[in-house]
Amino acid sequence: MKVDLNKALRRAMRTGEVYIGSKRTIKALKDGKAKMVIVSKNCPEEVLEVIERYGVRKITYNGTNMELGAICGKPFSVAALAIVNEGESEILNAE
């Protein structure tokens, strides 16, 4: 089953727990809370390097940090976010 990442992310934001921003994402990884990480296609290389160290599943969103922020319903850019609890979404099944 193919999962629409945009819809799944919006549903996870509503019904689950999502940490937004590079710093909060890295903290969730360090604390072992992140089940999955989503990064924008223009996420800074230094953030990607830290994320890679933790071996958590990473999806690259096919849009910029501004577009990822808009999908999350935020009026600012989002380079990275961590899915801590998927809620009622199917986001962990996204490709």
C-alpha positions in Angstrom: 0.0 0.0 0.0 1.4 3.4 -1.0 1.1 6.1 1.6 0.7 9.7 0.7 3.5 11.4 2.8 1.7 14.8 2.9 -1.5 13.3 4.2 0.2 11.0 6.6 2.4 13.8 8.0 -0.6 16.1 8.6 -2.5 13.3 10.3 0.6 12.5 12.5 0.8 16.2 13.4 -2.9 16.1 14.5 -3.1 12.8 16.3 0.5 11.9 17.2 3.6 13.5 18.5 6.0 15.2 16.1 9.1 17.1 17.1 9.7 20.0 14.6 13.1 21.5 13.9 16.7 20.3 13.6 17.6 20.8 17.3 14.5 19.0 18.6 15.0 16.2 16.0 18.6 15.7 17.1 17.5 15.7 20.8 14.8 13.1 20.1 17.4 10.9 18.4 19.8 11.3 21.3 17.0 10.4 23.7 16.0 7.4 21.6 12.5 8.7 21.1 12.5 9.2 17.3 10.9 6.3 15.3 11.6 8.1 12.0 13.0 11.4 10.7 11.8 13.4 7.7 14.2 16.0 6.2 13.7 18.6 3.5 15.7 18.2 0.3 17.7 21.3 1.3 18.4 20.2 4.9 21.8 21.5 6.0 24.6 18.9 5.5 25.8 19.1 9.1 22.3 18.2 10.3 22.1 15.2 7.9 25.5 14.0 9.2 24.2 13.9 12.8 21.0 12.2 11.8 22.9 9.5 9.9 24.8 8.6 13.0 21.7 7.3 14.8 20.6 4.8 12.2 16.9 5.8 12.4 14.9 5.5 9.2 15.1 8.8 7.3 12.8 10.0 4.5 13.8 13.0 2.3 10.8 15.1 1.6 10.6 16.1 -2.1 10.4 19.8 -1.3 12.3 22.6 0.4 12.3 23.5 4.1 9.7 26.1 3.4 7.4 23.6 1.7 7.9 21.1 4.5 7.0 23.8 7.0 3.8 24.6 5.1 2.8 20.9 5.1 3.3 20.9 8.9 1.0 24.0 9.1 3.9 26.2 10.3 4.6 29.7 9.1 8.4 29.0 9.1 10.8 26.7 7.4 11.3 23.1 8.8 14.5 21.4 7.7 14.0 18.3 9.9 11.3 16.7 12.0 11.1 13.5 14.1 8.1 11.2 14.4 7.9 10.2 18.0 4.4 8.8 18.0 2.6 8.3 14.6 -0.9 8.6 16.2 -3.6 7.5 13.7 -1.4 8.0 10.6 0.3 5.5 8.4 3.5 7.6 8.2 5.8 4.8 9.4 4.8 2.8 6.3 5.7 5.7 3.9 8.5 5.3 1.4 
